[in-house]
Amino acid sequence: MKILVVGGGGREHAIIKKIKENKEVKEIFALPGNGGMVNDATCVNIKATDIDGIVNFAVENTIDYAIVAPDDPLVMGCVDALEEKNIPCFGPRACAAIIEGSKAFSKKLMKKYGIPTAAFEVFSKLEDALEYLKTAPIPTVIKADGLALGKGVIICQTREEAVTAVTEMMADGKFGDSGKTVVIEEFLEGLEVSVLSFTDGKCVVPMISSMDHKRAGDGDTGLNTGGMGTVAPNPYYTKEIAERCMQEIFLPTVGAMVEEGRTFKGCLYFGLMLTEKGPKVIEYNCRFGDPETQVVLPLLETDLLTVMRAVTEEKLSSVPVKFADKSACCVIMASKGYPLAYEKGYEINIPDEIADKVYVAGAAEKDGKVVTAGGRVLGAVEVADTLREAVDGAYALVDKISFENAYYRHDIGERALKA
């Protein structure tokens, strides 16, 4: 089989490494991929948002199956376009990807179908939003309606911060069209859990839960990032909570999308907050999370491509999806300065004997060498019998990897270990 994977980050590298385990797979193309993936896939310099380019490549190269991983091409209708050319895909069509593409849509969906989430209001006029903020509970959360590279959510501790955030989004165009409409919602307190799930629109199979570390600095300090590391499973996500989430959140969400004529097939990501009043949805993603995928997929014992094809063919209930009873830890090595300005172009040194445990995200090939080309450069992942062993193992991998201006957190997994 010839497989096409759309995307070029650490998440896509994790998917590619797992897909390679299937003996039917003869060739994997990554569009665009990155310089650190070249031993696992043929990288083709076509942007993930170049839908016409992706479709033309897939047709010309007689691709047997496509996996569309990032949010932008999913929301833009990449799956729709590939399916029109009779290329089977893993990932939701545009009408279903709206669950991430529009926060206003997802919040209204939850309200309509009684799915627990934070109280909220939606605004498309700046003056209305500012008027509401005069009496809104503080702290509050301001969200750009559309996609904003994971940066469109701002937690505001004061009314002044909230006014600034709304004004920057709606009047100053901080996130372009994505911020023309905003969601202002209740600030929830509790423990965060990420749950990725396979769904074919009828059946929901949650994957192992995980815990992300969003802040740039140790002790959850500094700016929000795309994620500085993850551990799985999340110890706070008990069997009892998992069952509640299935009945109150997962199944109702998938059912709601069917009711709306937007059947969701692919990976549906549930960002949850475990509050005193029970689990609530913070956000949905229409795809695998990054860097959650890097700790979840190494624990998957069932063949990933088999599961994905069952999702596409709406036969997920017939495939037993199994995960190892182990733990995993991913430590992200970033460029110093991330998530703000950083330098790139430094050679990355990864010993061959640990290469299969490293998922490369921000890298390029230059003069035969792999060099840094992004903020989050790579993730070092260890799987072990216990979480402590997984954390220690991941940091042992980090010690063997080097590039100039490397930066990483030293406390990934510590909060989970305290549980």
Secondary structure, 3 states (H helix, E strand, C coil): CEEEEEECCHHHHHHHHHHCCCCCCCEEEEEECCCCCCCCCEECCCCCCCHHHHHHHHHHCCCCEEEECCHHHHHHCHHHHHHHCCCCEECCCHHHHHHHHCHHHHHHHHHHHCCCECCEEEECCHHHHHHHHCCCCCCEEEEECCCCCCCCEEEECCHHHHHHHHHHHHCCCCCHHHHCCEEEEECCCCEEEEEEEEECCCCEEECCCEEECCEEECCCEEEECCCCEEEECCCCCCHHHHHHHHHHHHHHHHHHHHHCCCCCCEEEEEEEEEECCEEEEEEEECCCCCCCHHHHHHHECCCHHHHHHHHHCCCHHHCCCCECCCEEEEEEEEECCCCCCCCCCCECECCHHHHHHEEECCEEEECCEEEECCCEEEEEEEEECCHHHHHHHHHHHHHHCECCCEECCCCCCHHHHHC
